[in-house]
Structure formats: C-alpha cells, structure tokens
Amino acid sequence: MKFISTGNMKTYGEYSPIVVFCEKCSEWVAEADTKFVSIEEDFQGKDLLTYICPYCKSSQKSYRVGK
C-alpha cells in the first residue's frame, strides 16, 4: 500500500505510525491529528476508528493502518 502525502499531516504526520483514510478529502491523515469519537472492532479483530477529520471537519470511519 502506497501512502501519498500532500503535506496535510501537520502536527504528527511524519512521526505517527498509525494513519486513517478520509474519504471526503481522499487523503491519509495521521491518527494523532484527528479528534477521536469512538473505536470498535470488526469481526476479524481490526480496529475501526470513528473520528473528526482535522481538515474537512466531517465525521469519518476508517480502519487504523500502520505506515
């Protein structure tokens, strides 16, 4: 999986080992830059994070992915 950064990861982006995908922005966002809402586990045990995107301010759901 290739991660494309357009410089949006402002606070922790370079150092954050976990990223989430914002469908509205079509960007990978550092998890540490988001506002946490909730987290749940899917049937395979993967973490699904609900968060507020710091750029478009919309509520999103994404799997947590290590870079």
Summary of the structure (lengths in Angstrom):
residues: 67
radius of gyration: 11.1
end to end distance: 8.8
largest distance: 33.8
contacts: 178
relative contact order: 0.28
helix: 4%
strand: 43%
